[in-house]
Amino acid sequence: MSNSLTEVDADGTSRPDVVESMEPTDDAKSWNFKIRKGVTFHNGKDLTADDVIASYRHHMGADSKSAASRC
């Protein structure tokens, strides 16, 4: 149905899902994610970094009723 950037495995470790790698910056204030090639939407469109950013902005919006906005 849907995927996330990462998933948590049975041991509680965060693992890549639609990303192939994830690395913190040197100051650990932000993370760099590399999107795995071949990830597509139901309509066949390739997933891009802009899609990920738009999704986060949607869920964080002031009028959002998304449960993700409380994370």
mmCIF file as Biopython writes it, N, C-alpha, C and O atoms, coordinates in Angstrom:
data_model
#
loop_
_atom_site.group_PDB
_atom_site.id
_atom_site.type_symbol
_atom_site.label_atom_id
_atom_site.label_alt_id
_atom_site.label_comp_id
_atom_site.label_asym_id
_atom_site.label_entity_id
_atom_site.label_seq_id
_atom_site.pdbx_PDB_ins_code
_atom_site.Cartn_x
_atom_site.Cartn_y
_atom_site.Cartn_z
_atom_site.occupancy
_atom_site.B_iso_or_equiv
_atom_site.auth_seq_id
_atom_site.auth_asym_id
_atom_site.pdbx_PDB_model_num
ATOM 1   N N  . MET A ? 1  ? 0.819  -1.195 0.000   1.0 0.0 1  A 1 
ATOM 2   C CA . MET A ? 1  ? 0.000  0.000  0.000   1.0 0.0 1  A 1 
ATOM 3   C C  . MET A ? 1  ? 0.862  1.258  0.000   1.0 0.0 1  A 1 
ATOM 4   O O  . MET A ? 1  ? 0.619  2.182  -0.777  1.0 0.0 1  A 1 
ATOM 5   N N  . SER A ? 2  ? 1.872  1.294  0.873   1.0 0.0 2  A 1 
ATOM 6   C CA . SER A ? 2  ? 2.749  2.458  0.894   1.0 0.0 2  A 1 
ATOM 7   C C  . SER A ? 2  ? 4.073  2.070  1.528   1.0 0.0 2  A 1 
ATOM 8   O O  . SER A ? 2  ? 4.183  1.043  2.198   1.0 0.0 2  A 1 
ATOM 9   N N  . ASN A ? 3  ? 5.054  2.892  1.310   1.0 0.0 3  A 1 
ATOM 10  C CA . ASN A ? 3  ? 6.370  2.682  1.881   1.0 0.0 3  A 1 
ATOM 11  C C  . ASN A ? 3  ? 6.829  3.955  2.562   1.0 0.0 3  A 1 
ATOM 12  O O  . ASN A ? 3  ? 6.255  5.025  2.363   1.0 0.0 3  A 1 
ATOM 13  N N  . SER A ? 4  ? 7.856  3.828  3.356   1.0 0.0 4  A 1 
ATOM 14  C CA . SER A ? 4  ? 8.452  4.966  4.051   1.0 0.0 4  A 1 
ATOM 15  C C  . SER A ? 4  ? 9.922  5.063  3.672   1.0 0.0 4  A 1 
ATOM 16  O O  . SER A ? 4  ? 10.478 4.155  3.053   1.0 0.0 4  A 1 
ATOM 17  N N  . LEU A ? 5  ? 10.542 6.169  4.048   1.0 0.0 5  A 1 
ATOM 18  C CA . LEU A ? 5  ? 11.978 6.281  3.791   1.0 0.0 5  A 1 
ATOM 19  C C  . LEU A ? 5  ? 12.720 5.149  4.481   1.0 0.0 5  A 1 
ATOM 20  O O  . LEU A ? 5  ? 13.630 4.541  3.917   1.0 0.0 5  A 1 
ATOM 21  N N  . THR A ? 6  ? 12.306 4.877  5.725   1.0 0.0 6  A 1 
ATOM 22  C CA . THR A ? 6  ? 12.929 3.820  6.511   1.0 0.0 6  A 1 
ATOM 23  C C  . THR A ? 6  ? 11.847 2.961  7.143   1.0 0.0 6  A 1 
ATOM 24  O O  . THR A ? 6  ? 10.668 3.313  7.137   1.0 0.0 6  A 1 
ATOM 25  N N  . GLU A ? 7  ? 12.268 1.832  7.685   1.0 0.0 7  A 1 
ATOM 26  C CA . GLU A ? 7  ? 11.374 0.986  8.458   1.0 0.0 7  A 1 
ATOM 27  C C  . GLU A ? 7  ? 12.133 0.506  9.684   1.0 0.0 7  A 1 
ATOM 28  O O  . GLU A ? 7  ? 13.364 0.503  9.692   1.0 0.0 7  A 1 
ATOM 29  N N  . VAL A ? 8  ? 11.420 0.107  10.701  1.0 0.0 8  A 1 
ATOM 30  C CA . VAL A ? 8  ? 12.044 -0.392 11.919  1.0 0.0 8  A 1 
ATOM 31  C C  . VAL A ? 8  ? 11.910 -1.912 11.904  1.0 0.0 8  A 1 
ATOM 32  O O  . VAL A ? 8  ? 10.812 -2.452 11.771  1.0 0.0 8  A 1 
ATOM 33  N N  . ASP A ? 9  ? 13.057 -2.594 12.044  1.0 0.0 9  A 1 
ATOM 34  C CA . ASP A ? 9  ? 13.001 -4.056 12.007  1.0 0.0 9  A 1 
ATOM 35  C C  . ASP A ? 9  ? 12.643 -4.626 13.381  1.0 0.0 9  A 1 
ATOM 36  O O  . ASP A ? 9  ? 12.423 -3.874 14.330  1.0 0.0 9  A 1 
ATOM 37  N N  . ALA A ? 10 ? 12.585 -5.934 13.482  1.0 0.0 10 A 1 
ATOM 38  C CA . ALA A ? 10 ? 12.160 -6.606 14.712  1.0 0.0 10 A 1 
ATOM 39  C C  . ALA A ? 10 ? 13.072 -6.301 15.899  1.0 0.0 10 A 1 
ATOM 40  O O  . ALA A ? 10 ? 12.649 -6.408 17.050  1.0 0.0 10 A 1 
ATOM 41  N N  . ASP A ? 11 ? 14.322 -5.923 15.625  1.0 0.0 11 A 1 
ATOM 42  C CA . ASP A ? 11 ? 15.271 -5.582 16.682  1.0 0.0 11 A 1 
ATOM 43  C C  . ASP A ? 11 ? 15.208 -4.113 17.088  1.0 0.0 11 A 1 
ATOM 44  O O  . ASP A ? 11 ? 15.941 -3.677 17.976  1.0 0.0 11 A 1 
ATOM 45  N N  . GLY A ? 12 ? 14.321 -3.344 16.430  1.0 0.0 12 A 1 
ATOM 46  C CA . GLY A ? 12 ? 14.206 -1.921 16.739  1.0 0.0 12 A 1 
ATOM 47  C C  . GLY A ? 12 ? 15.206 -1.057 16.004  1.0 0.0 12 A 1 
ATOM 48  O O  . GLY A ? 12 ? 15.376 0.116  16.337  1.0 0.0 12 A 1 
ATOM 49  N N  . THR A ? 13 ? 15.876 -1.622 15.001  1.0 0.0 13 A 1 
ATOM 50  C CA . THR A ? 13 ? 16.871 -0.889 14.226  1.0 0.0 13 A 1 
ATOM 51  C C  . THR A ? 13 ? 16.215 -0.273 12.997  1.0 0.0 13 A 1 
ATOM 52  O O  . THR A ? 13 ? 15.458 -0.940 12.292  1.0 0.0 13 A 1 
ATOM 53  N N  . SER A ? 14 ? 16.504 0.986  12.745  1.0 0.0 14 A 1 
ATOM 54  C CA . SER A ? 14 ? 15.988 1.663  11.563  1.0 0.0 14 A 1 
ATOM 55  C C  . SER A ? 14 ? 16.773 1.192  10.345  1.0 0.0 14 A 1 
ATOM 56  O O  . SER A ? 14 ? 18.003 1.243  10.329  1.0 0.0 14 A 1 
ATOM 57  N N  . ARG A ? 15 ? 16.052 0.734  9.329   1.0 0.0 15 A 1 
ATOM 58  C CA . ARG A ? 15 ? 16.637 0.217  8.096   1.0 0.0 15 A 1 
ATOM 59  C C  . ARG A ? 15 ? 16.072 0.981  6.903   1.0 0.0 15 A 1 
ATOM 60  O O  . ARG A ? 15 ? 14.937 1.455  6.953   1.0 0.0 15 A 1 
ATOM 61  N N  . PRO A ? 16 ? 16.857 1.104  5.828   1.0 0.0 16 A 1 
ATOM 62  C CA . PRO A ? 16 ? 16.346 1.754  4.625   1.0 0.0 16 A 1 
ATOM 63  C C  . PRO A ? 16 ? 15.141 1.008  4.054   1.0 0.0 16 A 1 
ATOM 64  O O  . PRO A ? 16 ? 15.084 -0.220 4.102   1.0 0.0 16 A 1 
ATOM 65  N N  . ASP A ? 17 ? 14.180 1.758  3.515   1.0 0.0 17 A 1 
ATOM 66  C CA . ASP A ? 17 ? 13.044 1.177  2.808   1.0 0.0 17 A 1 
ATOM 67  C C  . ASP A ? 17 ? 13.087 1.681  1.367   1.0 0.0 17 A 1 
ATOM 68  O O  . ASP A ? 17 ? 13.551 0.957  0.485   1.0 0.0 17 A 1 
ATOM 69  N N  . VAL A ? 18 ? 12.619 2.896  1.105   1.0 0.0 18 A 1 
ATOM 70  C CA . VAL A ? 18 ? 12.703 3.418  -0.270  1.0 0.0 18 A 1 
ATOM 71  C C  . VAL A ? 18 ? 14.009 4.172  -0.503  1.0 0.0 18 A 1 
ATOM 72  O O  . VAL A ? 18 ? 14.233 4.709  -1.588  1.0 0.0 18 A 1 
ATOM 73  N N  . VAL A ? 19 ? 14.858 4.212  0.499   1.0 0.0 19 A 1 
ATOM 74  C CA . VAL A ? 19 ? 16.178 4.814  0.316   1.0 0.0 19 A 1 
ATOM 75  C C  . VAL A ? 19 ? 17.213 3.703  0.301   1.0 0.0 19 A 1 
ATOM 76  O O  . VAL A ? 19 ? 17.005 2.637  0.882   1.0 0.0 19 A 1 
ATOM 77  N N  . GLU A ? 20 ? 18.327 3.960  -0.366  1.0 0.0 20 A 1 
ATOM 78  C CA . GLU A ? 20 ? 19.394 2.955  -0.360  1.0 0.0 20 A 1 
ATOM 79  C C  . GLU A ? 20 ? 20.440 3.273  0.688   1.0 0.0 20 A 1 
ATOM 80  O O  . GLU A ? 20 ? 21.215 2.404  1.088   1.0 0.0 20 A 1 
ATOM 81  N N  . SER A ? 21 ? 20.462 4.535  1.136   1.0 0.0 21 A 1 
ATOM 82  C CA . SER A ? 21 ? 21.396 4.880  2.206   1.0 0.0 21 A 1 
ATOM 83  C C  . SER A ? 21 ? 20.867 6.087  2.971   1.0 0.0 21 A 1 
ATOM 84  O O  . SER A ? 21 ? 20.055 6.864  2.468   1.0 0.0 21 A 1 
ATOM 85  N N  . MET A ? 22 ? 21.352 6.219  4.199   1.0 0.0 22 A 1 
ATOM 86  C CA . MET A ? 22 ? 20.990 7.357  5.046   1.0 0.0 22 A 1 
ATOM 87  C C  . MET A ? 22 ? 22.181 7.642  5.940   1.0 0.0 22 A 1 
ATOM 88  O O  . MET A ? 22 ? 22.684 6.756  6.630   1.0 0.0 22 A 1 
ATOM 89  N N  . GLU A ? 23 ? 22.622 8.885  5.920   1.0 0.0 23 A 1 
ATOM 90  C CA . GLU A ? 23 ? 23.815 9.279  6.662   1.0 0.0 23 A 1 
ATOM 91  C C  . GLU A ? 23 ? 23.571 10.612 7.361   1.0 0.0 23 A 1 
ATOM 92  O O  . GLU A ? 23 ? 23.028 11.539 6.759   1.0 0.0 23 A 1 
ATOM 93  N N  . PRO A ? 24 ? 23.969 10.714 8.632   1.0 0.0 24 A 1 
ATOM 94  C CA . PRO A ? 24 ? 23.847 12.016 9.302   1.0 0.0 24 A 1 
ATOM 95  C C  . PRO A ? 24 ? 24.939 12.963 8.807   1.0 0.0 24 A 1 
ATOM 96  O O  . PRO A ? 24 ? 26.001 12.528 8.360   1.0 0.0 24 A 1 
ATOM 97  N N  . THR A ? 25 ? 24.664 14.252 8.894   1.0 0.0 25 A 1 
ATOM 98  C CA . THR A ? 25 ? 25.703 15.234 8.602   1.0 0.0 25 A 1 
ATOM 99  C C  . THR A ? 25 ? 26.708 15.207 9.750   1.0 0.0 25 A 1 
ATOM 100 O O  . THR A ? 25 ? 26.441 14.596 10.785  1.0 0.0 25 A 1 
ATOM 101 N N  . ASP A ? 26 ? 27.855 15.857 9.585   1.0 0.0 26 A 1 
ATOM 102 C CA . ASP A ? 26 ? 28.903 15.836 10.608  1.0 0.0 26 A 1 
ATOM 103 C C  . ASP A ? 26 ? 28.421 16.341 11.959  1.0 0.0 26 A 1 
ATOM 104 O O  . ASP A ? 26 ? 28.863 15.854 13.000  1.0 0.0 26 A 1 
ATOM 105 N N  . ASP A ? 27 ? 27.504 17.329 11.949  1.0 0.0 27 A 1 
ATOM 106 C CA . ASP A ? 27 ? 27.002 17.873 13.218  1.0 0.0 27 A 1 
ATOM 107 C C  . ASP A ? 27 ? 25.764 17.127 13.724  1.0 0.0 27 A 1 
ATOM 108 O O  . ASP A ? 27 ? 25.230 17.459 14.783  1.0 0.0 27 A 1 
ATOM 109 N N  . ALA A ? 28 ? 25.308 16.123 12.971  1.0 0.0 28 A 1 
ATOM 110 C CA . ALA A ? 28 ? 24.154 15.281 13.326  1.0 0.0 28 A 1 
ATOM 111 C C  . ALA A ? 28 ? 22.853 16.076 13.469  1.0 0.0 28 A 1 
ATOM 112 O O  . ALA A ? 28 ? 21.920 15.628 14.136  1.0 0.0 28 A 1 
ATOM 113 N N  . LYS A ? 29 ? 22.792 17.249 12.845  1.0 0.0 29 A 1 
ATOM 114 C CA . LYS A ? 29 ? 21.565 18.053 12.898  1.0 0.0 29 A 1 
ATOM 115 C C  . LYS A ? 29 ? 20.619 17.732 11.757  1.0 0.0 29 A 1 
ATOM 116 O O  . LYS A ? 29 ? 19.445 18.099 11.803  1.0 0.0 29 A 1 
ATOM 117 N N  . SER A ? 30 ? 21.112 17.058 10.745  1.0 0.0 30 A 1 
ATOM 118 C CA . SER A ? 30 ? 20.261 16.669 9.632   1.0 0.0 30 A 1 
ATOM 119 C C  . SER A ? 30 ? 20.801 15.376 9.029   1.0 0.0 30 A 1 
ATOM 120 O O  . SER A ? 30 ? 21.904 14.929 9.342   1.0 0.0 30 A 1 
ATOM 121 N N  . TRP A ? 31 ? 19.990 14.795 8.160   1.0 0.0 31 A 1 
ATOM 122 C CA . TRP A ? 31 ? 20.342 13.529 7.524   1.0 0.0 31 A 1 
ATOM 123 C C  . TRP A ? 31 ? 20.276 13.669 6.013   1.0 0.0 31 A 1 
ATOM 124 O O  . TRP A ? 31 ? 19.484 14.449 5.485   1.0 0.0 31 A 1 
ATOM 125 N N  . ASN A ? 32 ? 21.105 12.917 5.330   1.0 0.0 32 A 1 
ATOM 126 C CA . ASN A ? 32 ? 21.082 12.832 3.872   1.0 0.0 32 A 1 
ATOM 127 C C  . ASN A ? 32 ? 20.578 11.449 3.490   1.0 0.0 32 A 1 
ATOM 128 O O  . ASN A ? 32 ? 21.119 10.436 3.931   1.0 0.0 32 A 1 
ATOM 129 N N  . PHE A ? 33 ? 19.532 11.418 2.665   1.0 0.0 33 A 1 
ATOM 130 C CA . PHE A ? 33 ? 18.938 10.171 2.196   1.0 0.0 33 A 1 
ATOM 131 C C  . PHE A ? 33 ? 19.157 10.058 0.693   1.0 0.0 33 A 1 
ATOM 132 O O  . PHE A ? 33 ? 18.955 11.027 -0.039  1.0 0.0 33 A 1 
ATOM 133 N N  . LYS A ? 34 ? 19.565 8.894  0.236   1.0 0.0 34 A 1 
ATOM 134 C CA . LYS A ? 34 ? 19.695 8.641  -1.192  1.0 0.0 34 A 1 
ATOM 135 C C  . LYS A ? 34 ? 18.556 7.713  -1.588  1.0 0.0 34 A 1 
ATOM 136 O O  . LYS A ? 34 ? 18.483 6.576  -1.123  1.0 0.0 34 A 1 
ATOM 137 N N  . ILE A ? 35 ? 17.670 8.198  -2.446  1.0 0.0 35 A 1 
ATOM 138 C CA . ILE A ? 35 ? 16.500 7.428  -2.865  1.0 0.0 35 A 1 
ATOM 139 C C  . ILE A ? 35 ? 16.935 6.286  -3.788  1.0 0.0 35 A 1 
ATOM 140 O O  . ILE A ? 35 ? 17.711 6.476  -4.725  1.0 0.0 35 A 1 
ATOM 141 N N  . ARG A ? 36 ? 16.422 5.129  -3.498  1.0 0.0 36 A 1 
ATOM 142 C CA . ARG A ? 36 ? 16.719 3.942  -4.294  1.0 0.0 36 A 1 
ATOM 143 C C  . ARG A ? 36 ? 16.124 4.109  -5.689  1.0 0.0 36 A 1 
ATOM 144 O O  . ARG A ? 36 ? 14.984 4.551  -5.826  1.0 0.0 36 A 1 
ATOM 145 N N  . LYS A ? 37 ? 16.871 3.766  -6.705  1.0 0.0 37 A 1 
ATOM 146 C CA . LYS A ? 37 ? 16.384 3.828  -8.087  1.0 0.0 37 A 1 
ATOM 147 C C  . LYS A ? 37 ? 15.321 2.752  -8.289  1.0 0.0 37 A 1 
ATOM 148 O O  . LYS A ? 37 ? 15.396 1.674  -7.700  1.0 0.0 37 A 1 
ATOM 149 N N  . GLY A ? 38 ? 14.336 3.054  -9.123  1.0 0.0 38 A 1 
ATOM 150 C CA . GLY A ? 38 ? 13.295 2.083  -9.445  1.0 0.0 38 A 1 
ATOM 151 C C  . GLY A ? 38 ? 12.076 2.145  -8.540  1.0 0.0 38 A 1 
ATOM 152 O O  . GLY A ? 38 ? 11.152 1.348  -8.707  1.0 0.0 38 A 1 
ATOM 153 N N  . VAL A ? 39 ? 12.048 3.080  -7.575  1.0 0.0 39 A 1 
ATOM 154 C CA . VAL A ? 39 ? 10.869 3.237  -6.727  1.0 0.0 39 A 1 
ATOM 155 C C  . VAL A ? 39 ? 9.861  4.069  -7.512  1.0 0.0 39 A 1 
ATOM 156 O O  . VAL A ? 39 ? 10.163 5.179  -7.949  1.0 0.0 39 A 1 
ATOM 157 N N  . THR A ? 40 ? 8.657  3.517  -7.687  1.0 0.0 40 A 1 
ATOM 158 C CA . THR A ? 40 ? 7.649  4.201  -8.484  1.0 0.0 40 A 1 
ATOM 159 C C  . THR A ? 40 ? 6.321  4.290  -7.737  1.0 0.0 40 A 1 
ATOM 160 O O  . THR A ? 40 ? 6.049  3.526  -6.810  1.0 0.0 40 A 1 
ATOM 161 N N  . PHE A ? 41 ? 5.519  5.234  -8.166  1.0 0.0 41 A 1 
ATOM 162 C CA . PHE A ? 41 ? 4.149  5.377  -7.687  1.0 0.0 41 A 1 
ATOM 163 C C  . PHE A ? 41 ? 3.259  4.388  -8.456  1.0 0.0 41 A 1 
ATOM 164 O O  . PHE A ? 41 ? 3.704  3.743  -9.405  1.0 0.0 41 A 1 
ATOM 165 N N  . HIS A ? 42 ? 2.002  4.284  -8.028  1.0 0.0 42 A 1 
ATOM 166 C CA . HIS A ? 42 ? 1.055  3.370  -8.674  1.0 0.0 42 A 1 
ATOM 167 C C  . HIS A ? 42 ? 0.874  3.673  -10.160 1.0 0.0 42 A 1 
ATOM 168 O O  . HIS A ? 42 ? 0.494  2.796  -10.936 1.0 0.0 42 A 1 
ATOM 169 N N  . ASN A ? 43 ? 1.150  4.920  -10.554 1.0 0.0 43 A 1 
ATOM 170 C CA . ASN A ? 43 ? 0.974  5.299  -11.956 1.0 0.0 43 A 1 
ATOM 171 C C  . ASN A ? 43 ? 2.257  5.136  -12.774 1.0 0.0 43 A 1 
ATOM 172 O O  . ASN A ? 43 ? 2.295  5.497  -13.950 1.0 0.0 43 A 1 
ATOM 173 N N  . GLY A ? 44 ? 3.308  4.590  -12.149 1.0 0.0 44 A 1 
ATOM 174 C CA . GLY A ? 44 ? 4.568  4.364  -12.842 1.0 0.0 44 A 1 
ATOM 175 C C  . GLY A ? 44 ? 5.562  5.499  -12.767 1.0 0.0 44 A 1 
ATOM 176 O O  . GLY A ? 44 ? 6.694  5.356  -13.229 1.0 0.0 44 A 1 
ATOM 177 N N  . LYS A ? 45 ? 5.158  6.646  -12.186 1.0 0.0 45 A 1 
ATOM 178 C CA . LYS A ? 45 ? 6.062  7.789  -12.067 1.0 0.0 45 A 1 
ATOM 179 C C  . LYS A ? 45 ? 7.154  7.472  -11.051 1.0 0.0 45 A 1 
ATOM 180 O O  . LYS A ? 45 ? 6.873  6.942  -9.977  1.0 0.0 45 A 1 
ATOM 181 N N  . ASP A ? 46 ? 8.405  7.799  -11.394 1.0 0.0 46 A 1 
ATOM 182 C CA . ASP A ? 46 ? 9.523  7.594  -10.480 1.0 0.0 46 A 1 
ATOM 183 C C  . ASP A ? 46 ? 9.431  8.523  -9.273  1.0 0.0 46 A 1 
ATOM 184 O O  . ASP A ? 46 ? 9.050  9.687  -9.403  1.0 0.0 46 A 1 
ATOM 185 N N  . LEU A ? 47 ? 9.780  8.007  -8.111  1.0 0.0 47 A 1 
ATOM 186 C CA . LEU A ? 47 ? 9.851  8.811  -6.889  1.0 0.0 47 A 1 
ATOM 187 C C  . LEU A ? 47 ? 11.071 9.710  -6.957  1.0 0.0 47 A 1 
ATOM 188 O O  . LEU A ? 47 ? 12.159 9.259  -7.317  1.0 0.0 47 A 1 
ATOM 189 N N  . THR A ? 48 ? 10.894 10.992 -6.610  1.0 0.0 48 A 1 
ATOM 190 C CA . THR A ? 48 ? 12.011 11.949 -6.593  1.0 0.0 48 A 1 
ATOM 191 C C  . THR A ? 48 ? 12.120 12.584 -5.217  1.0 0.0 48 A 1 
ATOM 192 O O  . THR A ? 48 ? 11.212 12.476 -4.393  1.0 0.0 48 A 1 
ATOM 193 N N  . ALA A ? 49 ? 13.240 13.245 -4.981  1.0 0.0 49 A 1 
ATOM 194 C CA . ALA A ? 49 ? 13.428 13.973 -3.730  1.0 0.0 49 A 1 
ATOM 195 C C  . ALA A ? 49 ? 12.337 15.034 -3.561  1.0 0.0 49 A 1 
ATOM 196 O O  . ALA A ? 49 ? 11.878 15.271 -2.444  1.0 0.0 49 A 1 
ATOM 197 N N  . ASP A ? 50 ? 11.921 15.667 -4.645  1.0 0.0 50 A 1 
ATOM 198 C CA . ASP A ? 50 ? 10.857 16.675 -4.573  1.0 0.0 50 A 1 
ATOM 199 C C  . ASP A ? 50 ? 9.544  16.064 -4.081  1.0 0.0 50 A 1 
ATOM 200 O O  . ASP A ? 50 ? 8.787  16.719 -3.365  1.0 0.0 50 A 1 
ATOM 201 N N  . ASP A ? 51 ? 9.272  14.817 -4.461  1.0 0.0 51 A 1 
ATOM 202 C CA . ASP A ? 51 ? 8.061  14.135 -3.988  1.0 0.0 51 A 1 
ATOM 203 C C  . ASP A ? 51 ? 8.125  13.917 -2.482  1.0 0.0 51 A 1 
ATOM 204 O O  . ASP A ? 51 ? 7.136  14.119 -1.778  1.0 0.0 51 A 1 
ATOM 205 N N  . VAL A ? 52 ? 9.277  13.508 -1.995  1.0 0.0 52 A 1 
ATOM 206 C CA . VAL A ? 52 ? 9.453  13.278 -0.556  1.0 0.0 52 A 1 
ATOM 207 C C  . VAL A ? 52 ? 9.277  14.585 0.214   1.0 0.0 52 A 1 
ATOM 208 O O  . VAL A ? 52 ? 8.588  14.618 1.233   1.0 0.0 52 A 1 
ATOM 209 N N  . ILE A ? 53 ? 9.892  15.651 -0.266  1.0 0.0 53 A 1 
ATOM 210 C CA . ILE A ? 53 ? 9.780  16.963 0.381   1.0 0.0 53 A 1 
ATOM 211 C C  . ILE A ? 53 ? 8.327  17.427 0.390   1.0 0.0 53 A 1 
ATOM 212 O O  . ILE A ? 53 ? 7.841  17.911 1.412   1.0 0.0 53 A 1 
ATOM 213 N N  . ALA A ? 54 ? 7.628  17.285 -0.738  1.0 0.0 54 A 1 
ATOM 214 C CA . ALA A ? 54 ? 6.226  17.702 -0.813  1.0 0.0 54 A 1 
ATOM 215 C C  . ALA A ? 54 ? 5.372  16.916 0.177   1.0 0.0 54 A 1 
ATOM 216 O O  . ALA A ? 54 ? 4.476  17.480 0.805   1.0 0.0 54 A 1 
ATOM 217 N N  . SER A ? 55 ? 5.637  15.638 0.318   1.0 0.0 55 A 1 
ATOM 218 C CA . SER A ? 55 ? 4.872  14.816 1.250   1.0 0.0 55 A 1 
ATOM 219 C C  . SER A ? 55 ? 5.088  15.274 2.689   1.0 0.0 55 A 1 
ATOM 220 O O  . SER A ? 55 ? 4.129  15.418 3.447   1.0 0.0 55 A 1 
ATOM 221 N N  . TYR A ? 56 ? 6.349  15.504 3.068   1.0 0.0 56 A 1 
ATOM 222 C CA . TYR A ? 56 ? 6.622  15.989 4.432   1.0 0.0 56 A 1 
ATOM 223 C C  . TYR A ? 56 ? 5.972  17.344 4.672   1.0 0.0 56 A 1 
ATOM 224 O O  . TYR A ? 56 ? 5.378  17.572 5.726   1.0 0.0 56 A 1 
ATOM 225 N N  . ARG A ? 57 ? 6.080  18.233 3.711   1.0 0.0 57 A 1 
ATOM 226 C CA . ARG A ? 57 ? 5.461  19.567 3.875   1.0 0.0 57 A 1 
ATOM 227 C C  . ARG A ? 57 ? 3.946  19.456 4.003   1.0 0.0 57 A 1 
ATOM 228 O O  . ARG A ? 57 ? 3.336  20.190 4.781   1.0 0.0 57 A 1 
ATOM 229 N N  . HIS A ? 58 ? 3.340  18.555 3.257   1.0 0.0 58 A 1 
ATOM 230 C CA . HIS A ? 58 ? 1.892  18.342 3.350   1.0 0.0 58 A 1 
ATOM 231 C C  . HIS A ? 58 ? 1.516  17.897 4.762   1.0 0.0 58 A 1 
ATOM 232 O O  . HIS A ? 58 ? 0.598  18.454 5.363   1.0 0.0 58 A 1 
ATOM 233 N N  . HIS A ? 59 ? 2.208  16.914 5.285   1.0 0.0 59 A 1 
ATOM 234 C CA . HIS A ? 59 ? 1.880  16.372 6.606   1.0 0.0 59 A 1 
ATOM 235 C C  . HIS A ? 59 ? 2.217  17.328 7.743   1.0 0.0 59 A 1 
ATOM 236 O O  . HIS A ? 59 ? 1.623  17.241 8.817   1.0 0.0 59 A 1 
ATOM 237 N N  . MET A ? 60 ? 3.156  18.233 7.522   1.0 0.0 60 A 1 
ATOM 238 C CA . MET A ? 60 ? 3.548  19.191 8.556   1.0 0.0 60 A 1 
ATOM 239 C C  . MET A ? 60 ? 2.781  20.502 8.467   1.0 0.0 60 A 1 
ATOM 240 O O  . MET A ? 60 ? 2.955  21.378 9.315   1.0 0.0 60 A 1 
ATOM 241 N N  . GLY A ? 61 ? 1.938  20.648 7.456   1.0 0.0 61 A 1 
ATOM 242 C CA . GLY A ? 61 ? 1.215  21.901 7.240   1.0 0.0 61 A 1 
ATOM 243 C C  . GLY A ? 61 ? 0.325  22.287 8.409   1.0 0.0 61 A 1 
ATOM 244 O O  . GLY A ? 61 ? -0.158 21.430 9.149   1.0 0.0 61 A 1 
ATOM 245 N N  . ALA A ? 62 ? 0.117  23.570 8.563   1.0 0.0 62 A 1 
ATOM 246 C CA . ALA A ? 62 ? -0.679 24.101 9.677   1.0 0.0 62 A 1 
ATOM 247 C C  . ALA A ? 62 ? -2.086 23.524 9.710   1.0 0.0 62 A 1 
ATOM 248 O O  . ALA A ? 62 ? -2.642 23.329 10.791  1.0 0.0 62 A 1 
ATOM 249 N N  . ASP A ? 63 ? -2.669 23.250 8.563   1.0 0.0 63 A 1 
ATOM 250 C CA . ASP A ? 63 ? -4.046 22.739 8.510   1.0 0.0 63 A 1 
ATOM 251 C C  . ASP A ? 63 ? -4.097 21.206 8.419   1.0 0.0 63 A 1 
ATOM 252 O O  . ASP A ? 63 ? -5.173 20.630 8.264   1.0 0.0 63 A 1 
ATOM 253 N N  . SER A ? 64 ? -2.963 20.567 8.512   1.0 0.0 64 A 1 
ATOM 254 C CA . SER A ? 64 ? -2.925 19.112 8.364   1.0 0.0 64 A 1 
ATOM 255 C C  . SER A ? 64 ? -3.576 18.410 9.548   1.0 0.0 64 A 1 
ATOM 256 O O  . SER A ? 64 ? -3.365 18.788 10.701  1.0 0.0 64 A 1 
ATOM 257 N N  . LYS A ? 65 ? -4.356 17.403 9.257   1.0 0.0 65 A 1 
ATOM 258 C CA . LYS A ? 65 ? -4.958 16.572 10.293  1.0 0.0 65 A 1 
ATOM 259 C C  . LYS A ? 65 ? -4.212 15.230 10.380  1.0 0.0 65 A 1 
ATOM 260 O O  . LYS A ? 65 ? -4.655 14.296 11.049  1.0 0.0 65 A 1 
ATOM 261 N N  . SER A ? 66 ? -3.091 15.166 9.697   1.0 0.0 66 A 1 
ATOM 262 C CA . SER A ? 66 ? -2.297 13.954 9.648   1.0 0.0 66 A 1 
ATOM 263 C C  . SER A ? 66 ? -1.706 13.614 11.010  1.0 0.0 66 A 1 
ATOM 264 O O  . SER A ? 66 ? -1.200 14.493 11.708  1.0 0.0 66 A 1 
ATOM 265 N N  . ALA A ? 67 ? -1.767 12.351 11.385  1.0 0.0 67 A 1 
ATOM 266 C CA . ALA A ? 67 ? -1.120 11.906 12.625  1.0 0.0 67 A 1 
ATOM 267 C C  . ALA A ? 67 ? 0.376  12.111 12.540  1.0 0.0 67 A 1 
ATOM 268 O O  . ALA A ? 67 ? 1.036  12.273 13.566  1.0 0.0 67 A 1 
ATOM 269 N N  . ALA A ? 68 ? 0.924  12.107 11.335  1.0 0.0 68 A 1 
ATOM 270 C CA . ALA A ? 68 ? 2.358  12.320 11.157  1.0 0.0 68 A 1 
ATOM 271 C C  . ALA A ? 68 ? 2.792  13.723 11.552  1.0 0.0 68 A 1 
ATOM 272 O O  . ALA A ? 68 ? 3.971  13.944 11.830  1.0 0.0 68 A 1 
ATOM 273 N N  . SER A ? 69 ? 1.873  14.667 11.583  1.0 0.0 69 A 1 
ATOM 274 C CA . SER A ? 69 ? 2.224  16.042 11.943  1.0 0.0 69 A 1 
ATOM 275 C C  . SER A ? 69 ? 2.587  16.161 13.422  1.0 0.0 69 A 1 
ATOM 276 O O  . SER A ? 69 ? 3.158  17.169 13.838  1.0 0.0 69 A 1 
ATOM 277 N N  . ARG A ? 70 ? 2.266  15.156 14.209  1.0 0.0 70 A 1 
ATOM 278 C CA . ARG A ? 70 ? 2.559  15.191 15.642  1.0 0.0 70 A 1 
ATOM 279 C C  . ARG A ? 70 ? 3.861  14.459 15.967  1.0 0.0 70 A 1 
ATOM 280 O O  . ARG A ? 70 ? 4.223  14.334 17.137  1.0 0.0 70 A 1 
ATOM 281 N N  . CYS A ? 71 ? 4.560  13.980 14.955  1.0 0.0 71 A 1 
ATOM 282 C CA . CYS A ? 71 ? 5.804  13.232 15.192  1.0 0.0 71 A 1 
ATOM 283 C C  . CYS A ? 71 ? 6.976  14.145 15.360  1.0 0.0 71 A 1 
ATOM 284 O O  . CYS A ? 71 ? 8.097  13.680 15.567  1.0 0.0 71 A 1 
#
